[in-house]
Amino acid sequence: MEITTFGLLWLPLAMLSLALPLRIGAAFVIFASIFHAAAVLNIGQKGISPFFLCEIIFLVRYVLTIPRLPLNIPRWMFSGFVLNIIAVSTAMILPIVFDGVMIYTPDKGMDYAFMYGGSPLSFSAGNAAQCIYITVNMLVAFVFFASWKKIGQLYVFKISALTLLTTIAIGFWKLFSVMGYVDFPDDFFYSNAGLSQQFGQVVEGVNRINSTFTEASYFGGVMAACFYAVLSLESSAAYLLSIPVVIMLMATFSGSAAGAIALGAAIYFYIMGTRKIAIVALLLAVALMIIYWLGYGDVFEALIINKLSSGSAEVRTSADIYTFNLFIKTYGLGVGLGSHRTSSLALNLLGNIGALGAAAFATFLIRIIKASLTKFGKIDPFAKERKAVAIFLSVLLSAQLISIPDINFSPLWAAIFVSAAMCGSRKFYEKINANAYHAF
């Protein structure tokens, strides 16, 4: 077991939150979600992420408050518990039922499976780990919902904004380092031994920026979601903030991010209406012009257009086709959470937790997004902020459907936690609105 340099800094700060109010622990959880490539501890070839550590500390802190559990569980939370049960059940049962079936194991990756034909299915530590992760995530979502008064709606929204600003700032730090102006501590931010660290990727002589994430496409997906969430706030400060977001989005040179921008536009206009279409089109057009003006047009085309015929695309396509065939071969049941890996979340869900699990996941996400978009009445002071989080969650999900296959992706769950806390006040404001109506 080895504590990382990141862990030496993060561990004592996170432990300190046990002695502080619950909202501080909530802030640590949200803030830790961006340090996707870091580890607090490495145990052999496995790393304990700061996000998971902060979740455990947060749950312990919640238990120490001797909480009163809410009597009314919303439909989206109930759907989450159903998803949890289905996912864990698949991980415990299906590797035994379909023992020996050839899969693309997450540890070895898609490239290895493409070259050597995969590995035989069996129950593994990866199955157990994914069960723990999704269960902990769901419990934390419940605590954010149940403790919304202690955490605070505006507080958790501000913390999420600060978190995104931090990963943008670190992204600029990384950008300036590849330009030769400053040094960047790669060993500090990319310290998780259990993840494939793909920082420092160079395409057509240009470095792709991945900030605090394992690869540029993951950072690009988060930035695409951030772009539309920021625009939805419809203020001068928000439009100003969209500029560094677009710069970081461009710096990833990610085809997945470009796809998320396209899908995100449809989501944004569906939720917000088409009145801001000119602003979105202008910002994206200017970004594209800047790419070509700076002479990066070839890089852009290599990553987005020519990528369709690249070796990477061949591996991904092969994995996707194999996953669909695996889904059919297992009669729509999948091979169990944490068993198989492919290139997109949709196929990853079908291949691992099957049609029933994928439907449960979709129901959970749709219901929490719908709850976030529902206005609680005339008195609803944080409706705009709640809508911004819903847009972030929706666009990030679209990015994952393209090329971020991890069901336990920390920014996705951080957005769910923020939504849970902000939706927890629904009954409170509905009662206030009802009393105001009767008083009138």
N, C-alpha and C positions, 0 to 999 in steps of 0.2 A: 504494500500500500504506500502510495506517495502523494503527499499534499503538494499541489501546484503553487506557483507564485500567485496566481489569481486567487487560489484558496486561502493563502496566507493573509490576503487583504480582505476577502469576502467573508470567510468563516466567522471571525470574531464580530464583525458588524451584524451579520445575520443572527448570530446567537444573542446579541444584545437586544434584539427585538422581542425576545421572550419576556423581558422585564419592562417593556414599553406597551402603550395602548395597542389594541388589535389593529387599528388602522395603519400603524407603522409596519406591522407584519404584512398587511395587504399590499402596502407600497413596495416592500422588498420583493414580493411575489411578482408583481407587475413589472418592476424594473429588471428583475433577473431574466425575464422572458427573452430579452434581446441578446443575451450572451449565449447564443445557440452553440457556438463552437468551443466554449470554455468548459473547464472542469474544476471542481473544488478538490476532488480526490480522484486519483487514478488507481484502480485495483486491477493489476495485471493489464489486460487490454480493454478494460471497461472503465468508463469515467462516470462520476456522479456530478451531474450538472448543477449549477447554482440555482436554476429554476426548481428542480426537484427538491433540493435541500431546503429552499425557502418555503416550499409548499408544506413539507413535513413540519418545519418549525411553526408555520402559521396554524396548522391543524392542532398542534400541541398547545399553542397559545390560546386557541379557541376553547379547547377542553378545560384549560385552567380557569376560564371565566365562569365555569359552571353554567352553561347557557340554557335558556328556555327554548326548546325547539318550536318552530312555527307550526300551527295547526293546519293551515291551508297551504298545500303544496301546489304550485301552478302546473299547468299541463306540460310546459316545456321542461320543467325539472323532472316530472314523472317520466317523460320520454327519455330523459338522460339516464335515469336509473334503469329503465328497460334496456337501453343500449348497453349499459355497463354489464348487466346480467347476461345478455346475449353474447357480447364480446368475450367475456371471461369464460363462458361456457364453451364457446368454440375453441378457445386456446387449451382448455383442459381435456376436451373430448376428441375433437377432430384429428389431431396428430396421431392419436391412437387408432381411430377408425380407418384413416387413410395412410397408415404407416407404410413407408417405402415409396410412396409416390414421389416422383422427381419434382423438385421445387427450386426456385432461385432464392437461396438463403440470404437474409439481410447482412449477415457477417461477411460473406464472401463477395456479395455484390453481383450486379447484372453482367458485368464484363466477364467475370470468371464463369458464370453459368452459361453465357453465350459461347465461350470457347470450349468448355468441358461438358456441357449438357446438364448442368445443375447438380443437386445433391438429393439423396433420399430423405423424405420427410420422417421426422421423429420428434417427440416432445423435447424441448430444449430450454435452456435458461432464458433464451430470448422470448419464449412464450410467457414464462413466468414474469419476466421484467415488464413486458407490455401490459399484462394484467394489472400489475402494481401501478404502473403509470396512469392507465386510464381510470382506475378506481380512485387513486389519489386526486387526479384532475376533477373527477365528478364530485368528490367530497368537498374539494376547495370551492367549486362552483356553488354548491349548496351553502357553504358557510358565507360566501360573499352575498348570496341572496338573503340568508337568514339574519345577517349582521349588517344590513345596509345602513341602519341608523348609526351604528358605531363607526362604520367605515366612512360614510358620507358620500353622496352622489357626486357633488362637484369636486370633492377631494380626489376620488378615484379617477375621475375624468382628467383632472389636472396632472395626476401622476402618470397616466397613460400618455398624455401629451409630452410630458417631460421625458418619458422613456423613449418615445420616437425621436424627439429632438436629440437625445443622447446618441442614438445609433446613427443619426444623420451626421452629427459632429464627428463621431469616430470615423464615419465614412470619408469625410473631408480630410481628416488626419491621414487616413490610408492613401487617399488620392494625392495629397501633397508629398507623402513619402515616396510613392512610385515616380513622382516628378523630380525627386532628389532634393527637396527642400528640408525635410525633417526625417527623423528615424521613426519607425513604427515597431512596437514590441510584439512581433508575431507570436513568440512563445508564450506571451501572457494571455492573449485573446484566443489563440487556437491551441488549447492545451488538452482537449478531450481525446484520450487515447482510443476511445470506443467509436469515434466517428471518422469518416473519410474526410480529411482536411484538404480542401481544394482551393486554398487561397493562392494568390500569385499566378493565376491563370493568365496566359498571354495569347491573344488572338490577333493575327496580322500585325504583330509588333506592338500591340496595345494591351496594357494591363487592365483586367476586369476588376472592379471594386466590389468587395463582398462585406466590408465593414466588420460586424461582429458575428457573421454567419459563416457556415462551413463553405458555402459557395455563392457565387454572384447571383445565380438564379433565385436563391432563397431570399437574398436581400432585395432583389428586384421585385419579387412578389409582394414583399412588405411595403416597399416604396410605392408600388402601383396602388395598393390599398390605401396607403397614407395620402396619396395625391387626391383621390376622390373624397376621402373623409374630410380633408382640409377644405376642399372647395365647397362642400356641403354646409360649412359654417357661414358662408356668404358674408364675410366681413373683409375690410381692407387688409387687416393683419393676416387673415387667412390666405388671401390672394398673394400677399407678399411672401408668406411662408411657403407657398407652392413652388416658388422659384428654386430654393435649394433642394426641395424634394425632386423636382424635375431633373436638376443637375445630377443628383445621385442616381436617379432612375436611368439616365443616359449613361452614366459611368459604369453601370453593370453590364452594358451591352448584352442584355439577356433577351433571347427570343421568347422565353416564358413570360418575362415582364411585359414584353410587347403584346403578347396574347392576352395577358391579364388586363392591360390598358384597354384593349378592344372590347373584351367582355365586360370590363368595369364600366365602360361608357354606356353600354346597354342597361346595366344595373342602375347606374347613377341617374340616367334620364327616366327610367321607369319609376324610381322613388322620388326624384326631385322635379320631374317634369322637364320639358325641353327648353325652358326659358333661358337656361344658361349654356345652351349648346354652342353659342358663338365663343364664349370664354374658353370652354374646354377645347374646341377646335383650334382656336388661336394659339393657346399654350402648347398644344401638341405639334402644331405646324411649325411654330417657332423653334421648338426643341429639335424637330427633324431637320430644319434648315441649318441650325447651329452644328449638328452632327456632320452634315455635308460641307459646311463652310470651314470647319476645322480640319477637314480632310479625312474624316473617319467614316465616310460613306462605304468604303470597301469592307471595313470591319463590321458595320451594321448589316450589310448584305451577307457577309460570310456567316454571321451568327443567326440571322433570321431567315434569309432566303435560301442560301446555299446549305444551311444546316439540315434541310430536309433530305439532302443526298449524302450527308456525311456518314462516317463510320459510327459516330455516336447515335445518329438517328436510326441506323440499322440495328444497333444493339437494343435501343429503346423499343423500336417497333417489334422486334423479335420477342422481347419480354412481354409486351402488351398482348401480342397474339397468343403467346404461351399461357398468359394469365387467363385470358378469356376461355381458352381450351380447358384450362385447369378448373375453371368455374363450371363448365359444362360437365367435365369428367367427374366432379364431386357432386353432381346433381343439384348445383346451385347452393351448396352448403359452405363451400370454401374449405381451406385447410387449417384454419385456426389463427386467431390473432397473433401476429409476430412470427408467423412461419415463413411467409413468402414476401418477396419485394419486386415491385415493378416500377414504372416511371411516373404514374399519376395516381392521385388519391382515389378516384372513382374505381379504377381497376384494382387497386390495392384493397379497397373495401370488399369488392366482389370476390377477389381471390382468397382473401383471408377470413372475413366474417360472413361471407355469403350474401345472398339476396335479402334475407331477413335482417341481418345486421346492417347492411347498407341502407335499407329502408328505415331502420330505427335511427341511424345516424342522420339521414336526411330529415326525418321528422323532428328530431331534436333541434337541429340547426334552423330549420324553417320556422319552428315555433318560437325559438328565442329571438330570431330576427323579427318575426311578426310582432312579438310582444314589445320589442324595442321601438318599433315604428308606430305602435298604437298610442294615440294621445289619451292621457288619463282624464281629460276634462278641460274646462276653461283655465283652471289653476293647475298648471303643469310647467314649473319653472325650468326644467332641464330637458324638455322635449327635443330641442335642437341638438344638444350634446348627445342624447341617446340615439338620435337618428344618425349622427356622424359615426358613432361606434357600430351601428348596424350596417352602414355602408362599408366601413373598414372590414368588418367580419365577412360580408358578402363578397367583396372583391378579392380578399385574401383567399377565401374558399375557391373562387374561380381560378386563382393562380395555382392553388394546390391541385385542382382538377386537371391542370395542364402538366405540371412537373414537380410538385412537392408532395410525395406520396405518404408522408408520415401523419398518421391519425393523431399522434400526440405532439405535433408541432407546437412549440411553446408560445409563439405569438398568437396562434389561433385560439389557444386556451386562455391566454391573457385577455383577449378580446371578449371571450365568453364570460370570463369572471367580471369584467367591467360591466357588461350587459346585465349580468345577473344582479349585481349590486344596484344598478340603476333601475332595473325592473322590479326590485324588491319593494319599492315604495308605491306600487300601483294601488293596493288596497287603501293605503294611507291617503293618497290624493283623491281617490274616488270618494272616500268618506268626506273629505274636506269640501269637494265640489257638491256632494249631495246636501251637506249642511248649509252651504252658501246658497244653494237653490231654494231650500225650504225657508231660509231666513229672508230671502228676497220676496 
